[in-house]
Amino acid sequence: MNTKQMDCALELQRTQNFKRAAENLFISQPSLSYQIKTLEDEIGFKIFDRSGKGAMPTPAGVQFLISLESICGDLRRAVELGQNFSNKFRSSITVGLTWRSTLLALPYAMERLQRKYPDVNVTPVFNQSENIDAFLRGEQDIAFLRDDGRRIPDVVSHTLYQSRIYLVTRKNDPLARKKLVHTEDLRGRTLMVGGSSPTSLRAVQHRVVSELDLPHFNSNDHGTTLISVAAGKGVCLSPGLFNDGNDEFAWTPFDCEEKVNCVLLTHAEDNRTEVKELVRLLQDLYKPGTRYEKLV
């Protein structure tokens, strides 16, 4: 299987029409048909059902194309990284994170590292979910993690910051005018809660709901929760690490002891000075009392 075959299959999936797919790829329609037929012969099953109306993926083709799109994405990123790295950098550091808000200080740390090590390239990579599988496979050099206290072999954990709990409301909500929100202030409100919340946040949610007998709605993830808050369905409690500075919401400190510990992970065998320096720069930017520490 070659990249030309991959591109043909993915473009045909998008258009579901041989003529339009061929035009978008700047090749002839017979050439596109040949590439698809050759690919199907190679893998041993039909990817598309042909008809007078176009081409629809078969059930097996749907699964194949999902994986193929992911493979092509990884390949494009690998080529881009190689092009960026070629003849310019002697070392590369890949930083894995799930949300931009968790490391708002990263661009400034990268800028400072660049001044000190101009031949070192730093590449942020966003993971699809809150896991560190890519880091554990060695595909990432540094990973951000909400620390749950687990011990991971051959990994060094570096304390970064403790994220406080905030009440998130619409800006015109009366609670947004408070400097500190207490549990009693939520009486009569609806609280959005989520199964993906950190352990410490779930403890606060449970306590508030139990003490006030609050009505509450379950939400799958933070993005869905914010949509519900924006729609006026309720309010939510969230660690500040999710605060991306969106002016649509008010983030007001909530009166509780719980915090979410956040760390950076590096590989125990990675002794590169530039990796240690990037970790140190990020820790400095998140020291207590600094601009970024106040945001989380």
KEKE-3310 file (N, C-alpha, C; in steps of 0.2 Angstrom, whole numbers, plus 5000, padded with zeros to 4 digits):
npx = (5004:5003:5006:4999:4988:4982:4978:4969:4959:4954:4950:4940:4931:4927:4920:4912:4911:4917:4921:4921:4931:4942:4944:4947:4959:4967:4969:4965:4949:4949:4962:4960:4951:4959:4968:4961:4955:4967:4972:4961:4963:4975:4973:4963:4949:4933:4932:4924:4907:4901:4890:4878:4875:4887:4900:4900:4906:4909:4904:4915:4924:4922:4927:4940:4944:4943:4954:4963:4963:4968:4981:4986:4986:4995:5006:5007:5010:5022:5030:5030:5036:5049:5053:5053:5063:5074:5091:5091:5089:5096:5091:5075:5060:5045:5030:5016:4999:4982:4973:4974:4973:4978:4992:4995:5006:5015:5019:5028:5038:5043:5048:5058:5066:5071:5079:5089:5093:5095:5095:5086:5071:5054:5039:5022:5009:4993:4984:4970:4963:4962:4975:4991:4997:5004:5015:5020:5024:5035:5033:5032:5041:5039:5025:5009:5000:4986:4988:4986:4991:4997:5011:5022:5033:5049:5048:5049:5041:5037:5033:5020:5009:4995:4979:4965:4948:4934:4919:4909:4900:4888:4892:4883:4877:4871:4880:4892:4896:4902:4916:4921:4913:4902:4896:4883:4878:4874:4862:4847:4851:4855:4867:4880:4887:4901:4907:4920:4927:4941:4946:4947:4938:4926:4923:4920:4909:4900:4899:4893:4881:4875:4874:4865:4855:4854:4847:4854:4864:4871:4886:4896:4908:4920:4918:4905:4899:4901:4894:4881:4881:4882:4870:4861:4857:4862:4875:4893:4906:4923:4941:4953:4962:4956:4952:4951:4951:4940:4929:4915:4912:4911:4923:4923:4932:4929:4924:4933:4943:4949:4961:4967:4981:4994:5006:5021:5028:5043:5054:5064:5076:5080:5091:5093:5099:5091:5078:5077:5078:5067:5057:5060:5058:5045:5040:5045:5037:5024:5026:5020:5010:5013:5008:5002:5000:4990:4979:4976)
npy = (4994:5011:5029:5036:5027:5027:5041:5042:5033:5039:5052:5047:5042:5054:5061:5052:5050:5045:5054:5067:5065:5061:5073:5082:5076:5078:5069:5056:5049:5035:5032:5034:5024:5013:5014:5012:4999:4991:4993:4987:4974:4971:4971:4962:4963:4972:4989:4999:5000:5000:5010:5017:5029:5032:5029:5020:5017:5000:4990:4984:4992:5005:5003:5001:5013:5022:5019:5020:5034:5039:5034:5040:5053:5053:5050:5062:5071:5066:5068:5082:5085:5080:5088:5101:5098:5095:5098:5109:5108:5100:5093:5087:5090:5083:5087:5081:5085:5087:5098:5115:5124:5118:5120:5134:5142:5136:5141:5152:5147:5139:5149:5155:5144:5142:5154:5150:5138:5137:5127:5118:5110:5111:5103:5104:5091:5086:5075:5063:5059:5058:5051:5043:5035:5037:5044:5034:5025:5030:5040:5053:5066:5073:5074:5080:5078:5075:5072:5056:5050:5037:5026:5025:5015:5018:5032:5049:5060:5077:5090:5102:5111:5115:5114:5125:5124:5130:5139:5139:5149:5158:5174:5184:5179:5180:5175:5177:5189:5188:5186:5175:5159:5150:5134:5135:5145:5139:5134:5129:5129:5121:5108:5104:5089:5077:5061:5060:5068:5074:5065:5072:5083:5076:5073:5085:5089:5078:5081:5094:5092:5082:5089:5100:5094:5095:5097:5089:5086:5074:5074:5071:5076:5089:5099:5097:5100:5114:5119:5116:5124:5137:5137:5139:5129:5125:5126:5124:5115:5116:5112:5125:5122:5120:5132:5142:5155:5160:5173:5171:5165:5165:5163:5159:5158:5144:5139:5128:5114:5105:5102:5100:5090:5093:5087:5086:5073:5064:5054:5042:5038:5048:5060:5072:5089:5100:5095:5094:5108:5114:5108:5115:5128:5129:5125:5136:5146:5143:5145:5148:5162:5168:5174:5164:5154:5159:5158:5145)
npz = (5000:4995:4997:4988:4985:4997:4998:4987:4991:5003:4998:4989:4999:5005:4995:4989:4975:4960:4949:4955:4965:4957:4950:4961:4965:4954:4944:4932:4929:4926:4931:4945:4948:4945:4955:4967:4964:4964:4977:4984:4979:4985:4999:5001:5002:4998:4998:4993:4988:4972:4962:4951:4956:4963:4975:4989:5005:5010:5025:5030:5024:5030:5043:5039:5033:5043:5051:5042:5039:5052:5051:5040:5045:5055:5048:5040:5050:5054:5043:5042:5054:5052:5041:5047:5056:5049:5045:5053:5067:5081:5091:5097:5106:5112:5118:5126:5128:5134:5134:5128:5139:5150:5149:5148:5149:5141:5127:5131:5138:5128:5120:5128:5130:5117:5115:5123:5118:5103:5093:5097:5095:5100:5101:5103:5106:5104:5114:5111:5121:5140:5142:5144:5135:5122:5127:5136:5126:5121:5112:5115:5124:5135:5146:5151:5166:5176:5192:5200:5210:5206:5204:5191:5182:5177:5175:5178:5189:5190:5200:5196:5197:5208:5205:5208:5214:5205:5203:5189:5179:5169:5163:5167:5178:5195:5205:5199:5203:5215:5226:5232:5232:5242:5248:5253:5244:5233:5235:5228:5215:5200:5197:5186:5184:5181:5175:5171:5179:5190:5204:5216:5213:5211:5224:5230:5222:5226:5239:5240:5232:5241:5253:5251:5244:5230:5214:5199:5184:5174:5165:5150:5147:5149:5139:5135:5147:5148:5137:5142:5153:5147:5140:5150:5158:5170:5183:5185:5194:5193:5190:5189:5179:5167:5163:5149:5147:5140:5137:5139:5150:5168:5181:5197:5212:5223:5239:5246:5252:5243:5230:5213:5209:5198:5186:5177:5167:5163:5155:5163:5158:5150:5149:5144:5144:5139:5140:5154:5156:5150:5158:5170:5167:5164:5177:5184:5178:5184:5197:5214:5215:5203:5187:5179:5188:5196:5187:5187)
capx = (5000:5007:5002:4994:4982:4978:4975:4963:4953:4951:4946:4933:4927:4924:4916:4908:4909:4923:4922:4924:4937:4948:4946:4951:4966:4970:4971:4960:4945:4952:4968:4958:4948:4964:4972:4956:4955:4974:4972:4957:4966:4981:4971:4959:4941:4930:4932:4918:4902:4900:4884:4877:4875:4893:4903:4898:4910:4906:4905:4923:4928:4921:4932:4947:4945:4944:4961:4968:4963:4972:4988:4988:4987:5002:5011:5008:5014:5029:5034:5030:5041:5055:5054:5055:5069:5079:5096:5090:5089:5100:5087:5068:5056:5038:5026:5010:4994:4975:4970:4978:4972:4982:4999:4995:5013:5020:5023:5033:5043:5046:5052:5064:5071:5073:5084:5095:5095:5092:5095:5082:5064:5049:5033:5016:5005:4987:4981:4963:4959:4966:4979:4998:4999:5009:5021:5023:5027:5041:5032:5032:5046:5036:5018:5006:4996:4982:4991:4981:4995:5000:5018:5024:5040:5054:5045:5050:5036:5039:5027:5020:5005:4989:4973:4960:4941:4930:4912:4909:4893:4888:4894:4877:4874:4872:4885:4898:4899:4905:4924:4921:4907:4902:4892:4876:4877:4872:4855:4842:4853:4856:4874:4882:4893:4903:4910:4927:4930:4946:4944:4946:4932:4920:4922:4917:4903:4896:4897:4888:4874:4872:4872:4860:4850:4854:4846:4860:4864:4877:4889:4901:4915:4920:4916:4898:4896:4901:4888:4875:4881:4881:4863:4857:4854:4865:4882:4897:4912:4929:4947:4955:4966:4951:4950:4955:4951:4934:4925:4908:4910:4914:4926:4924:4934:4924:4926:4934:4950:4952:4964:4969:4988:4996:5013:5025:5031:5048:5057:5069:5083:5081:5095:5095:5099:5086:5072:5077:5077:5060:5053:5062:5055:5037:5039:5046:5031:5019:5027:5014:5009:5014:5002:4999:4998:4984:4974:4974)
capy = (5000:5017:5035:5038:5023:5030:5047:5040:5030:5044:5057:5044:5042:5061:5064:5046:5050:5044:5059:5072:5063:5061:5080:5085:5073:5080:5063:5054:5044:5028:5031:5033:5017:5008:5014:5009:4992:4988:4993:4982:4967:4970:4970:4956:4965:4978:4995:5003:4997:5005:5010:5023:5035:5034:5024:5020:5012:4994:4989:4983:4998:5010:5002:5002:5020:5025:5017:5023:5042:5040:5032:5046:5059:5052:5050:5069:5074:5063:5071:5089:5086:5079:5094:5106:5096:5094:5103:5115:5106:5094:5089:5088:5088:5082:5088:5079:5087:5086:5104:5120:5127:5115:5123:5141:5145:5133:5145:5157:5142:5137:5155:5156:5138:5144:5158:5147:5132:5139:5121:5113:5111:5109:5102:5101:5086:5085:5068:5063:5058:5059:5046:5045:5030:5039:5045:5028:5021:5034:5045:5060:5066:5076:5073:5083:5073:5076:5067:5052:5046:5031:5025:5023:5013:5021:5038:5054:5065:5084:5094:5108:5116:5113:5118:5126:5122:5136:5139:5141:5152:5163:5181:5188:5176:5184:5172:5179:5195:5186:5185:5168:5156:5145:5129:5138:5150:5135:5131:5130:5129:5115:5107:5099:5085:5073:5055:5061:5073:5071:5062:5078:5087:5072:5073:5091:5088:5074:5084:5099:5089:5079:5094:5104:5090:5099:5094:5089:5083:5071:5077:5066:5079:5096:5103:5096:5104:5121:5120:5116:5131:5143:5137:5141:5123:5124:5129:5118:5116:5114:5115:5130:5120:5120:5139:5144:5162:5162:5178:5169:5162:5168:5158:5161:5153:5140:5138:5121:5113:5101:5104:5095:5090:5092:5086:5084:5067:5063:5047:5041:5037:5054:5065:5078:5095:5104:5093:5097:5115:5115:5107:5120:5134:5128:5126:5143:5150:5141:5146:5152:5170:5170:5175:5158:5150:5162:5156:5138)
capz = (5000:4995:4999:4982:4986:5003:4996:4983:4995:5008:4994:4987:5004:5006:4989:4987:4968:4956:4945:4959:4968:4953:4949:4967:4965:4948:4940:4928:4933:4926:4936:4952:4948:4945:4962:4971:4963:4966:4984:4986:4978:4990:5006:5001:5003:4995:5002:4991:4983:4966:4959:4946:4960:4966:4978:4996:5009:5013:5032:5031:5021:5035:5048:5036:5031:5050:5053:5037:5041:5057:5049:5036:5049:5059:5042:5038:5055:5054:5037:5044:5059:5049:5037:5052:5060:5044:5044:5058:5074:5084:5096:5097:5112:5110:5124:5126:5133:5131:5132:5128:5145:5155:5149:5144:5149:5136:5122:5134:5140:5122:5118:5132:5128:5110:5116:5126:5114:5096:5089:5100:5093:5104:5097:5107:5103:5108:5114:5110:5128:5145:5144:5142:5131:5118:5131:5138:5120:5119:5106:5118:5129:5141:5146:5157:5169:5182:5196:5204:5215:5204:5202:5184:5181:5173:5173:5183:5190:5192:5202:5192:5201:5211:5202:5213:5211:5204:5201:5182:5177:5164:5166:5170:5184:5201:5208:5196:5206:5222:5226:5234:5232:5247:5247:5254:5239:5227:5236:5223:5209:5197:5196:5181:5186:5176:5177:5170:5184:5194:5211:5221:5211:5212:5231:5231:5219:5230:5246:5238:5231:5247:5259:5249:5240:5224:5207:5196:5178:5172:5158:5149:5147:5151:5134:5135:5153:5147:5133:5146:5157:5142:5138:5156:5161:5177:5184:5187:5198:5189:5192:5185:5173:5161:5161:5143:5146:5136:5141:5139:5157:5174:5185:5203:5217:5227:5246:5248:5253:5238:5224:5208:5208:5191:5186:5171:5167:5159:5155:5168:5155:5146:5153:5140:5147:5136:5143:5161:5156:5148:5164:5175:5164:5166:5184:5186:5176:5188:5204:5218:5215:5197:5183:5177:5194:5198:5182:5188)
cpx = (5004:5003:4997:4988:4978:4975:4968:4957:4950:4947:4939:4928:4923:4919:4911:4906:4916:4925:4925:4930:4943:4949:4949:4958:4970:4973:4964:4955:4947:4958:4965:4955:4953:4967:4967:4956:4962:4974:4967:4959:4971:4978:4966:4951:4939:4930:4925:4913:4900:4893:4883:4877:4882:4897:4902:4903:4906:4907:4912:4927:4927:4926:4939:4949:4946:4951:4965:4968:4968:4980:4990:4990:4994:5007:5013:5012:5021:5033:5035:5036:5048:5057:5056:5061:5075:5084:5095:5091:5093:5096:5079:5065:5049:5034:5019:5005:4987:4972:4975:4979:4977:4990:4999:5002:5018:5023:5028:5039:5047:5051:5058:5069:5074:5079:5090:5098:5092:5091:5091:5074:5059:5042:5027:5012:4999:4984:4973:4959:4964:4970:4986:5001:5005:5015:5024:5026:5033:5040:5032:5037:5044:5028:5015:5001:4992:4984:4986:4985:4998:5007:5019:5031:5043:5052:5046:5044:5038:5033:5026:5015:4999:4984:4967:4953:4937:4923:4912:4901:4894:4889:4889:4874:4876:4878:4892:4901:4902:4913:4925:4915:4907:4896:4884:4874:4873:4865:4850:4844:4854:4864:4875:4888:4895:4907:4918:4930:4936:4943:4942:4939:4926:4918:4918:4910:4898:4894:4892:4881:4871:4870:4866:4854:4849:4852:4853:4860:4871:4879:4895:4908:4914:4917:4908:4895:4896:4896:4882:4875:4879:4873:4858:4854:4857:4872:4886:4903:4918:4935:4949:4959:4962:4950:4954:4954:4945:4930:4918:4907:4914:4917:4927:4926:4929:4928:4927:4941:4953:4955:4966:4977:4990:5003:5015:5028:5037:5050:5063:5076:5084:5084:5097:5094:5093:5079:5071:5075:5070:5056:5054:5058:5048:5036:5040:5039:5025:5020:5021:5015:5011:5008:4999:4997:4991:4978:4972:4972)
cpy = (5006:5023:5037:5034:5026:5036:5046:5037:5035:5050:5054:5043:5049:5063:5058:5047:5050:5050:5065:5071:5063:5069:5083:5082:5075:5074:5061:5049:5037:5027:5030:5026:5012:5008:5011:5001:4988:4988:4988:4975:4966:4968:4964:4957:4971:4983:4999:4998:5002:5004:5016:5029:5037:5028:5025:5015:5006:4994:4988:4989:5004:5009:5003:5009:5024:5025:5021:5031:5043:5039:5038:5052:5059:5052:5058:5072:5072:5067:5079:5090:5085:5085:5100:5105:5096:5100:5109:5114:5100:5090:5091:5086:5088:5083:5086:5082:5086:5092:5109:5124:5124:5118:5129:5144:5142:5137:5150:5153:5140:5143:5156:5150:5140:5149:5155:5141:5133:5132:5116:5114:5108:5108:5099:5096:5086:5078:5069:5062:5059:5053:5047:5039:5031:5041:5039:5024:5025:5039:5052:5060:5069:5075:5077:5078:5076:5070:5063:5048:5040:5031:5022:5021:5017:5028:5043:5059:5071:5088:5100:5113:5112:5117:5119:5125:5129:5134:5142:5143:5156:5170:5185:5185:5180:5181:5174:5185:5194:5185:5178:5165:5150:5140:5132:5142:5146:5133:5134:5130:5122:5114:5102:5095:5080:5067:5056:5066:5070:5069:5067:5082:5083:5072:5079:5091:5084:5077:5090:5097:5086:5084:5098:5101:5093:5095:5094:5085:5080:5073:5072:5069:5086:5101:5103:5100:5111:5123:5121:5122:5137:5143:5138:5135:5122:5128:5123:5120:5113:5116:5120:5128:5120:5127:5141:5151:5165:5167:5176:5167:5166:5162:5161:5156:5150:5138:5131:5120:5109:5105:5098:5095:5089:5092:5085:5078:5067:5056:5047:5041:5044:5060:5071:5085:5100:5102:5095:5104:5117:5114:5112:5126:5134:5128:5133:5148:5149:5142:5150:5159:5172:5171:5169:5153:5153:5160:5149:5137)
cpz = (5000:4997:4994:4983:4992:5001:4992:4987:5000:5004:4991:4993:5006:5001:4987:4979:4965:4953:4949:4962:4964:4951:4955:4968:4959:4944:4936:4932:4932:4930:4943:4952:4949:4952:4967:4970:4965:4974:4987:4985:4983:4997:5006:5002:4999:5000:5000:4987:4978:4964:4954:4950:4963:4969:4986:5000:5011:5021:5034:5029:5026:5040:5045:5035:5038:5052:5048:5038:5046:5055:5045:5040:5053:5054:5041:5044:5056:5049:5039:5049:5056:5045:5042:5055:5055:5044:5049:5065:5076:5088:5096:5104:5110:5117:5123:5131:5130:5130:5133:5135:5150:5155:5145:5144:5144:5131:5125:5136:5134:5119:5122:5131:5122:5110:5118:5122:5107:5092:5092:5097:5098:5100:5102:5103:5107:5108:5114:5117:5133:5147:5141:5138:5126:5121:5133:5132:5118:5114:5109:5123:5135:5141:5152:5159:5175:5187:5200:5209:5212:5203:5195:5184:5176:5171:5179:5183:5193:5194:5198:5195:5204:5209:5207:5210:5211:5202:5194:5181:5171:5167:5169:5176:5190:5205:5205:5199:5213:5221:5228:5235:5237:5245:5247:5248:5233:5229:5231:5216:5206:5195:5191:5184:5181:5179:5176:5174:5188:5201:5216:5219:5212:5219:5233:5228:5223:5236:5245:5237:5237:5252:5257:5245:5233:5218:5203:5189:5177:5165:5157:5149:5148:5146:5134:5141:5151:5142:5137:5151:5153:5140:5144:5160:5168:5177:5185:5191:5193:5191:5187:5179:5167:5159:5155:5142:5142:5140:5141:5147:5162:5179:5192:5208:5222:5234:5247:5248:5247:5232:5220:5207:5201:5190:5178:5172:5162:5159:5159:5164:5151:5150:5150:5144:5145:5139:5150:5161:5155:5154:5169:5173:5166:5173:5187:5184:5180:5195:5208:5217:5208:5193:5181:5182:5196:5193:5184:5195)
residu = (MET:ASN:THR:LYS:GLN:MET:ASP:CYS:ALA:LEU:GLU:LEU:GLN:ARG:THR:GLN:ASN:PHE:LYS:ARG:ALA:ALA:GLU:ASN:LEU:PHE:ILE:SER:GLN:PRO:SER:LEU:SER:TYR:GLN:ILE:LYS:THR:LEU:GLU:ASP:GLU:ILE:GLY:PHE:LYS:ILE:PHE:ASP:ARG:SER:GLY:LYS:GLY:ALA:MET:PRO:THR:PRO:ALA:GLY:VAL:GLN:PHE:LEU:ILE:SER:LEU:GLU:SER:ILE:CYS:GLY:ASP:LEU:ARG:ARG:ALA:VAL:GLU:LEU:GLY:GLN:ASN:PHE:SER:ASN:LYS:PHE:ARG:SER:SER:ILE:THR:VAL:GLY:LEU:THR:TRP:ARG:SER:THR:LEU:LEU:ALA:LEU:PRO:TYR:ALA:MET:GLU:ARG:LEU:GLN:ARG:LYS:TYR:PRO:ASP:VAL:ASN:VAL:THR:PRO:VAL:PHE:ASN:GLN:SER:GLU:ASN:ILE:ASP:ALA:PHE:LEU:ARG:GLY:GLU:GLN:ASP:ILE:ALA:PHE:LEU:ARG:ASP:ASP:GLY:ARG:ARG:ILE:PRO:ASP:VAL:VAL:SER:HIS:THR:LEU:TYR:GLN:SER:ARG:ILE:TYR:LEU:VAL:THR:ARG:LYS:ASN:ASP:PRO:LEU:ALA:ARG:LYS:LYS:LEU:VAL:HIS:THR:GLU:ASP:LEU:ARG:GLY:ARG:THR:LEU:MET:VAL:GLY:GLY:SER:SER:PRO:THR:SER:LEU:ARG:ALA:VAL:GLN:HIS:ARG:VAL:VAL:SER:GLU:LEU:ASP:LEU:PRO:HIS:PHE:ASN:SER:ASN:ASP:HIS:GLY:THR:THR:LEU:ILE:SER:VAL:ALA:ALA:GLY:LYS:GLY:VAL:CYS:LEU:SER:PRO:GLY:LEU:PHE:ASN:ASP:GLY:ASN:ASP:GLU:PHE:ALA:TRP:THR:PRO:PHE:ASP:CYS:GLU:GLU:LYS:VAL:ASN:CYS:VAL:LEU:LEU:THR:HIS:ALA:GLU:ASP:ASN:ARG:THR:GLU:VAL:LYS:GLU:LEU:VAL:ARG:LEU:LEU:GLN:ASP:LEU:TYR:LYS:PRO:GLY:THR:ARG:TYR:GLU:LYS:LEU:VAL)
# end
